[in-house]
Amino acid sequence: MVTDAQVRKLFRELHSGTPLATAARRADMDDKTARKYRTRGTLPSAAKTPRAYRTRTDPFDGVWPAVEQRLAAEPRLTAKTLFDWVKAENPDRIADTHRRTFERRVRQWKAAHGPAQDVKFRQAHHAGDLATSDFTSMNALGVTVQGHPFDHLAYHFVLTYSNWESVTVCASESFEALADGLQNALWELGGVPGRHRSDSLSAAVNNLPDPRGVPQVGPNNWGSAFLPAVFQGTAFTADKPIPHLERPRGVSAKADADTRDFLAELNAEHLKRHPGDAELAARIAGHELAGRMQLRAAEVADLSREPAKVRAEYGADDPDKVKAGFALNCLLARRLLERGVRFVQLFNGAYAMGEGVGNWDGHKTLKAQYDVHGPIFDRPCAALLWDLKRTGLLEDTLVVWVTEFGRMPTFQKGASGRDHNPSGFTVWLAGAGVKAGTSYGATDEFGYKAVEKVATIYDLHATVLHLLGLDHERLSFYHNGIERRLTDVHGHVLTGVLA
């Protein structure tokens, strides 16, 4: 029987100009067979038709339906366990020589009908290959110089393989601070890593704190936790856009564009002198991506392009600067979503102003404080939802309105406010994949504790991940020696809220 390898050799010989008779001998076949395959132009395997019959008796005929029933009831049973059971039930028909056939059938059944396999995103780090860096606020440490608070940042550089790190104290997230920090790190390291990654190049999250300031625990609200730093957000507001994006004064738009074009030519010429250098090409592509993001971010933050009617709907020109500031943040959120930013966080309330004064932590005078916070929040949020629906964005955008916890149904002792209540509070969802106009669960009559369809924050996270197309039970990330799920070991999808 002629094999595919023989025919491939024949085709190679014929293609190189070898006479048919010589090519046939080199391919170890006779001239007649060689002429046949030259005429067909296909391999022997392509000419075969699948067999529709068996050459021997099926040893599992009459047995396999029972196996399928057990697999359907307990799909995680192993092929060996099932084979031992089948062999014990049919000692006269089933022998050890049938085991490989049985195991193949079990694999085929599980592939077609069994549960989905877990998905794990493993991170492969190699010595000296990748470094990450970022700026971190150190104000929470309470460092003072001669009794005065020392507000500062730390430029943090880490090698992902060894966790070797370098820290440089700086005053701002300026280019100079980045250059000094990176240079110090590389001097200490005594070399240069193959790749360097920072959130500036590929962050997919933007965060819009309240115009009065950042929320409690600040950057922890948009940090990446145990995920890589590339997943953390970038904080900015309508009145405080991403710093260092504008051209320096005295540099025209043409001069700026010409400089970028000239730099691109230099990079391209450098790459020509080092053909095949994938890391160099990756670095050039990364810097070009950063430049494109800078240009795009500046355009997104230019809210002067919005029609007067739309600004009025949001209340963006309200004489109250706080109301106008939050309205502009909501408008900016819609512009970010329009341009493909995948995750946008909006914060209402700031911690720095004190308990309840600039936030919803109403321990002392709840009604008086909420009468202030409500109007700031209400109109811009309603306009954002209406705007998303009007523009069609709400069809594939999930809006999640959440709070840290609820408030007790009773006054706090000695005050006109209410204490924290983690046992029963409201979260609402709108948009993509959510059943509109429905309520899920309820508290007791006193409003103290959830008693009907009780859901946890883990359930909320599992549901949000489900709406994003992710199975929280199958999505994990390897961290500190363990596969970590974003919902830990808890959480169920709340199917009652799904459309």
ABEGO torsion letter per residue (X at the ends): XBBAAAAAAAAAAAAAGBBAAAAAAAAGBBAAAAAAAAAAGBBAAAABBBBABBABBBAABGAAAAAAAAAAABAABBAAAAAAAAAAABAAABBAAAAAAAAAAAAAAAAAABBBBBBBBBBBBBBGABBBBBBBBAAAAGBBBGGBBBBBBBBBBBBAAAGBBBBBBBABABAAAAAAAAAAAAAAAGBBBABBBBAAAABABBBBBBAAEBBBGEAAAABAEABBAAABBBBBBAABBBBGABBBBGBBAAAAAAAAAAAAAAAAAAAAABBGBAAAAAAAAAAAAAAAAAAAAAAAABAAABBAAAAAAAGAABABAAAAAAAAAAAAAAAAAAAGBABBBBBBEBAAAEBGAABABBAABAAAAAAAAAAAAAAAAAAAAAAAAAAGAAAABBBBBBBABBBBABBBBGBABBBBBAABBBBBBBEBGBBBGBBBEBBBAAGABBABGBBBAAAAAAAAAAAAGBBAAABBBBBGGBBBBAAEABEBBBAAABX
